Amino acid sequence: MIREALLAALLAGSVAVAGVSDAPVSDVAPEAEAPAESPKTTATGAVIDESTLQAHRTPFEVLSERMIGTASRAVRYDWRKANVQLELHGSQLLELNNFNSLRFGGALRVPVGSLLVELGASWVFLWGSDASNKLSLTPYRQAGRPRRLEVDLLLSYPLAEGVTTPRFSFIPPTELVFMVSAGLRARWYAHELDKMKTEQAMGALFAPRLFDQAVSNLEYARLPGMEIDRSRYDLLVGFSLVVYFQNGAFLAPRVTVSPPVFSGIAQSTMGFWFDLQMALGWSF
């Protein structure tokens, strides 16, 4: 019995010396460490500093909510590349009196960068109404302007641009340009300089207010019930929507209002009148 116990002790010692353990062996291998990500480099081998670029990165969701630039450029037709644009226009004046006025004329439009410079001339036709005829039977008079020549100088700036697909397939895609306009309008009357000396006529031609002699000369053109307004110039501000077709044709409705900036100088009562205009033209 003692001999068997000694043999068992010697056998256990030899196993321990050999490094054999009774602990269960795990079948799962230890997880290998991920290799370090190599830095990005340029074509020449220079290392790109990602920390510097991170400050300038913007998510696409943020960019999509922003307006990139002042106005998106056209896709179908770029009006900025046109050398010149010619138009014919007609408009109705709403001068807050009982007289009726229609304007017909033309204009030369020249793109200058993102601005559109417009120089136009129109002849204004005038006729009375039942109200103005009845007014002429009383001592009262309304401010008005006889038939005349008007010259406009306008600057227009695009606020929004885009290409649209018309509702009907036979109409080609068009470019829409929404513009804000500002400028000056001057008017001259036939025979207003009659009976004036040369130096007086030169001064009266560009004076902001009609001379007494000019008003007297225009008595023949005054409609019944009208008192001739003496203002020569008006400030114009307004908006237009220009529709450009791919072949260069365009149409341009415009609404213009005249703030009474020159009314104090000319002692005019005709302020804040409206001009409703429609223009047709071609770009070259």
Backbone torsions as a table, in degrees:
resi	resn	phi	psi	omega
1	MET	NA	-43.0	179.7
2	ILE	-65.6	-37.8	-179.6
3	ARG	-64.2	-40.5	179.2
4	GLU	-66.7	-36.8	178.4
5	ALA	-65.0	-40.8	178.3
6	LEU	-64.0	-40.4	179.0
7	LEU	-65.0	-39.1	178.3
8	ALA	-65.0	-38.0	179.1
9	ALA	-66.6	-43.0	178.9
10	LEU	-63.3	-37.7	179.4
11	LEU	-66.5	-40.8	178.5
12	ALA	-65.7	-37.1	179.0
13	GLY	-67.7	-39.4	179.5
14	SER	-66.1	-35.1	177.7
15	VAL	-66.4	-41.7	179.7
16	ALA	-65.0	-39.0	179.1
17	VAL	-64.6	-36.6	-179.1
18	ALA	-73.3	-5.9	176.8
19	GLY	83.4	21.8	179.4
20	VAL	-85.4	131.9	-179.0
21	SER	-119.3	147.1	177.5
22	ASP	-83.1	-4.4	-177.8
23	ALA	-68.3	142.9	179.9
24	PRO	-65.0	142.8	-179.3
25	VAL	-91.2	129.0	-179.1
26	SER	-78.7	138.0	178.6
27	ASP	-84.5	-10.6	-176.9
28	VAL	-90.4	125.4	180.0
29	ALA	-78.1	145.1	178.7
30	PRO	-61.6	142.1	-176.5
31	GLU	-68.6	132.6	-178.9
32	ALA	-79.6	142.4	179.4
33	GLU	-69.6	136.2	179.4
34	ALA	-68.1	137.0	179.9
35	PRO	-68.7	145.3	-179.7
36	ALA	-63.6	136.9	-179.0
37	GLU	-70.1	129.4	-178.3
38	SER	-73.6	140.0	-178.7
39	PRO	-66.2	149.3	178.6
40	LYS	-77.4	143.6	-178.2
41	THR	-129.1	160.1	176.2
42	THR	-84.2	-178.5	-179.7
43	ALA	-64.9	-26.3	179.8
44	THR	-89.0	-1.7	179.0
45	GLY	96.0	-0.3	179.3
46	ALA	-73.9	140.2	-178.5
47	VAL	-77.0	132.6	179.4
48	ILE	-86.6	127.1	178.9
49	ASP	-83.3	99.7	-177.8
50	GLU	-66.9	-29.1	-178.9
51	SER	-66.4	-32.6	178.7
52	THR	-73.3	-40.8	-179.5
53	LEU	-69.6	-28.2	-176.2
54	GLN	-61.1	-31.6	-179.0
55	ALA	-71.6	-18.4	-177.7
56	HIS	-104.7	2.8	-179.9
57	ARG	-86.8	138.4	179.3
58	THR	-128.9	130.9	179.0
59	PRO	-60.4	150.8	-179.3
60	PHE	-62.4	-34.4	-179.4
61	GLU	-61.1	-33.8	178.6
62	VAL	-74.2	-41.8	179.8
63	LEU	-63.5	-36.9	-178.1
64	SER	-67.0	-19.8	179.5
65	GLU	-91.5	-7.4	-178.0
66	ARG	-94.6	160.1	170.7
67	MET	-95.4	113.3	-178.7
68	ILE	-89.2	114.0	-177.4
69	GLY	86.4	-179.6	179.7
70	THR	-84.8	-34.0	176.5
71	ALA	-160.9	134.4	-178.7
72	SER	-65.9	140.3	-178.9
73	ARG	-74.8	157.4	-177.6
74	ALA	-71.8	155.8	177.0
75	VAL	-107.5	-47.0	-177.9
76	ARG	-79.0	-40.2	-175.6
77	TYR	-150.7	131.8	-179.7
78	ASP	-109.5	103.4	-177.7
79	TRP	-66.1	-20.2	-179.4
80	ARG	-67.7	-22.5	-178.6
81	LYS	-86.7	-4.4	179.0
82	ALA	-73.8	141.8	177.3
83	ASN	-75.5	-42.9	-178.4
84	VAL	-155.6	152.2	176.8
85	GLN	-127.2	130.9	178.5
86	LEU	-111.3	140.2	-178.0
87	GLU	-140.4	154.3	167.2
88	LEU	-117.2	137.1	-175.9
89	HIS	-139.0	159.2	172.7
90	GLY	-141.1	148.6	-178.1
91	SER	-153.4	161.1	175.8
92	GLN	-115.5	132.1	178.5
93	LEU	-94.6	131.7	174.9
94	LEU	-110.8	90.7	-171.3
95	GLU	-98.7	14.9	174.4
96	LEU	58.7	40.8	172.3
97	ASN	-142.2	-171.6	-175.5
98	ASN	-96.7	14.0	177.9
99	PHE	-102.6	156.4	-177.8
100	ASN	-114.2	134.0	-177.6
101	SER	-132.8	136.3	172.9
102	LEU	-128.9	139.7	-179.7
103	ARG	-115.6	139.1	174.1
104	PHE	-137.2	136.2	-179.3
105	GLY	-177.8	-158.8	-178.8
106	GLY	-144.5	172.1	-178.6
107	ALA	-152.2	154.0	173.8
108	LEU	-110.9	123.6	-177.7
109	ARG	-117.5	130.7	-178.3
110	VAL	-128.4	120.8	175.0
111	PRO	-72.1	131.7	175.8
112	VAL	-129.1	95.6	-173.8
113	GLY	65.8	-124.1	176.6
114	SER	-96.3	8.5	176.8
115	LEU	-103.8	152.9	174.5
116	LEU	-120.0	113.3	-179.3
117	VAL	-93.9	130.1	-174.7
118	GLU	-129.1	128.4	174.5
119	LEU	-122.7	117.7	-174.5
120	GLY	-132.5	157.5	177.0
121	ALA	-136.4	140.9	-176.8
122	SER	-143.4	150.2	172.1
123	TRP	-106.4	133.0	-175.3
124	VAL	-104.8	123.0	174.9
125	PHE	-96.3	147.1	-173.6
126	LEU	-138.6	141.3	172.1
127	TRP	-150.2	161.3	-176.0
128	GLY	-87.9	-171.8	-179.8
129	SER	-141.8	175.2	177.8
130	ASP	-62.2	-37.5	-179.9
131	ALA	-66.9	-41.5	-179.9
132	SER	-68.9	-34.0	176.8
133	ASN	-66.0	-39.7	176.9
134	LYS	-68.4	-35.0	178.7
135	LEU	-65.4	-32.6	-179.1
136	SER	-67.3	-17.3	178.6
137	LEU	-83.6	-2.8	179.0
138	THR	-112.3	170.2	177.5
139	PRO	-73.6	-7.9	-173.8
140	TYR	-85.3	152.3	178.9
141	ARG	-135.0	152.0	176.1
142	GLN	-112.4	143.5	177.5
143	ALA	-66.7	135.9	-179.8
144	GLY	-159.3	174.9	-178.3
145	ARG	-131.6	126.2	178.3
146	PRO	-65.8	177.4	178.4
147	ARG	-58.8	145.9	-166.8
148	ARG	-164.7	171.9	172.1
149	LEU	-104.5	132.7	177.9
150	GLU	-122.2	138.4	178.2
151	VAL	-121.9	129.2	-178.3
152	ASP	-115.4	140.0	170.4
153	LEU	-126.1	114.2	-173.5
154	LEU	-127.2	148.8	170.5
155	LEU	-119.3	130.0	-178.9
156	SER	-121.5	143.0	-178.8
157	TYR	-130.1	131.7	-178.1
158	PRO	-75.5	128.9	175.1
159	LEU	-95.8	-28.9	-180.0
160	ALA	-155.9	145.2	178.4
161	GLU	-139.7	152.6	177.7
162	GLY	-174.9	159.2	177.7
163	VAL	-103.2	134.8	-177.3
164	THR	-126.9	152.2	175.8
165	THR	-102.4	119.3	-178.3
166	PRO	-62.4	162.3	-178.8
167	ARG	-66.9	-37.0	-177.7
168	PHE	-102.5	136.6	-171.1
169	SER	-67.9	-23.1	-178.2
170	PHE	-76.3	-11.2	176.2
171	ILE	-91.8	125.4	-177.7
172	PRO	-70.0	159.2	175.4
173	PRO	-59.1	144.8	-176.2
174	THR	-128.3	160.1	173.9
175	GLU	-102.4	130.3	178.2
176	LEU	-106.8	130.2	178.6
177	VAL	-127.0	117.7	177.6
178	PHE	-95.9	117.9	-172.4
179	MET	-121.1	149.9	169.6
180	VAL	-107.5	138.2	-173.8
181	SER	-127.6	150.1	175.0
182	ALA	-151.3	146.6	-179.1
183	GLY	179.1	-159.9	-173.6
184	LEU	-131.2	142.2	175.3
185	ARG	-122.5	131.9	176.2
186	ALA	-121.3	150.9	-177.9
187	ARG	-134.5	143.8	176.6
188	TRP	-133.5	149.1	-176.8
189	TYR	-115.8	147.2	175.8
190	ALA	-67.0	136.7	175.6
191	HIS	68.6	12.4	-179.4
192	GLU	-70.9	-21.1	-178.6
193	LEU	-97.4	7.9	180.0
194	ASP	-61.9	146.0	175.9
195	LYS	65.7	18.2	176.3
196	MET	-105.8	145.5	173.1
197	LYS	-69.5	161.0	-174.3
198	THR	-58.4	-49.1	-178.8
199	GLU	-66.5	-33.6	177.2
200	GLN	-70.8	-38.6	179.5
201	ALA	-65.1	-39.5	178.8
202	MET	-64.2	-38.4	177.2
203	GLY	-70.8	-37.7	-178.5
204	ALA	-72.4	-24.3	-176.0
205	LEU	-65.3	-32.1	-177.2
206	PHE	-119.4	8.1	178.4
207	ALA	-67.8	142.6	179.5
208	PRO	-69.6	-11.7	-177.6
209	ARG	-134.8	136.1	-179.6
210	LEU	-64.9	136.5	176.3
211	PHE	-71.4	161.3	178.2
212	ASP	-59.8	-38.0	179.4
213	GLN	-65.3	-37.9	177.7
214	ALA	-64.7	-41.8	177.8
215	VAL	-63.1	-39.4	177.4
216	SER	-65.7	-37.5	179.0
217	ASN	-67.5	-25.5	-177.3
218	LEU	-91.1	7.2	-179.1
219	GLU	-61.0	-30.8	-178.2
220	TYR	-69.2	-28.4	-176.4
221	ALA	-93.7	-6.3	-177.7
222	ARG	-72.9	132.5	176.5
223	LEU	-77.6	156.8	177.0
224	PRO	-57.7	133.8	-179.7
225	GLY	84.2	6.7	-176.1
226	MET	-105.0	138.2	167.5
227	GLU	-110.5	122.5	-171.7
228	ILE	-66.7	124.8	176.1
229	ASP	-76.0	139.0	-171.5
230	ARG	-94.7	-3.2	-175.5
231	SER	-72.1	140.3	178.9
232	ARG	-100.0	-37.1	-173.3
233	TYR	-119.9	154.2	174.5
234	ASP	-141.7	143.7	171.0
235	LEU	-85.1	138.4	-179.2
236	LEU	-121.0	134.5	171.0
237	VAL	-137.7	145.8	-179.0
238	GLY	-179.4	-172.4	-178.6
239	PHE	-131.6	149.0	176.9
240	SER	-140.2	152.5	175.4
241	LEU	-120.3	106.6	-177.5
242	VAL	-95.1	127.2	179.4
243	VAL	-108.8	109.6	180.0
244	TYR	-99.4	130.0	172.6
245	PHE	-92.8	161.8	-173.1
246	GLN	-64.6	-26.7	-179.5
247	ASN	-83.8	-0.6	178.1
248	GLY	105.6	-14.1	177.0
249	ALA	-69.8	151.0	179.1
250	PHE	-151.1	156.8	169.6
251	LEU	-131.9	146.3	-170.0
252	ALA	-144.1	94.8	169.9
253	PRO	-74.8	143.3	-176.8
254	ARG	-143.8	142.3	173.6
255	VAL	-118.8	123.2	-177.4
256	THR	-126.0	142.7	176.2
257	VAL	-125.9	150.3	-179.2
258	SER	-113.7	100.9	173.5
259	PRO	-64.7	147.6	-176.0
260	PRO	-77.9	59.6	-178.6
261	VAL	-73.4	-41.3	-177.3
262	PHE	-94.0	3.8	-175.8
263	SER	-63.9	-38.9	-179.2
264	GLY	-65.3	-38.7	-179.4
265	ILE	-68.2	-44.2	-175.7
266	ALA	-90.6	-1.7	-176.9
267	GLN	54.3	49.2	-178.3
268	SER	-100.6	148.1	176.2
269	THR	-107.7	5.1	-176.2
270	MET	-100.2	78.4	178.7
271	GLY	-112.0	157.6	177.0
272	PHE	59.9	36.6	173.2
273	TRP	-82.8	158.6	-176.2
274	PHE	-112.8	151.7	175.4
275	ASP	-128.0	116.2	179.5
276	LEU	-103.4	110.6	-170.5
277	GLN	-121.5	146.5	171.5
278	MET	-129.5	128.1	-177.4
279	ALA	-122.7	143.5	173.2
280	LEU	-123.5	137.5	-178.0
281	GLY	-161.6	-172.9	-177.8
282	TRP	-143.4	139.8	178.0
283	SER	-99.6	138.6	179.9
284	PHE	-119.3	NA	NA
